[in-house]
């Protein structure tokens, strides 16, 4: 959740790079551009490997595409450290950056990919947050003819469309599914979709003071792990900082595990046991692709239904697999 909130904050602070005049409208092109895989995106950016600013406290975790940490270096100095780091490795800083003691923020691009950086004072230290947005062309996402673009930045695009929000949400959802995006959660007017390396946030609401029209905002962030959920999943919550996803299912735990196992096997992950283990009141199964990888699936019986959590461990976090637990009924 912290990652999502940081992402929203940074989108609001992103430099404004409008491509349109005040009263210009355009019909956005449709596109089936391939969304890069996590491995492909990692060739452009790997936040788990970049040096941290001087005086940095050890980041809680270092996933590929999520970085937020505290350091004793000042706001400006911390920003300039990463600014030099990115520009010296082929990233271009876009116009509109602001570097002040109270807040330093900017947007960078490389090979079609973009990222946002924000540094602010926090408890006598500096909080550094870097959010990678990927390379999905936002202007080619679903829209209606005559849509008006209110703002267009590398991090987000905001449009006005001639349709009420309920009908439009259904149309956009189906269009995205047709393009290969999978629903990955919903909260109020915001819907989350996933494909390859990218999470797509879609916010659809009634346009203020414009009857029959809707305001649509698209924004993207990269994800460090492609964690599948079952088709009946509801209340999906994904955290890139923790590389885990949880969801609710109307099915019993054994069914959730069986269906998730099938999804994992399609990605090349193999379970380490034939049957799930019962550990701490949860049905548990471990998966690997090789000795240096580990995912853990936990499913709690809600009677009726289940709550599942799927987590991918970083290499340094991989624990010993429980040896005392055994398959069978609790």
Buried (B, 14 or more C-beta within 10 A) or exposed (E): EEBBEBBBBBBEBBBEBEEEEEEEEBEBEEEEEEBBBBEEBBEBBBBBEBEBBEBBEEBEBBBBBBBBBBBBBBBBBBBBBBBEBBEEEEBEBBEEBEBEEEBBBBBBBBEEBBBBBBBBEEEEBBBBBBBBBBBBEBBBBBBBEEBBBBBBBBBBBBBBBBBBBEEBBEBBBEBBEEBEBBBBBBEEBBBBBBBBBBBBBBBBBBBEEEEEBBBBBBBBBBBBBBBBBBEBBEEBBBBBBBBBBBBBBBBBBBBBBEBBBEBBEEEEBEBEBEEBBBBEEBBBBBBBEEEEBBBBBBBBBEEEBBBBBBBBBBEEEBEEBEEEBEEEEE
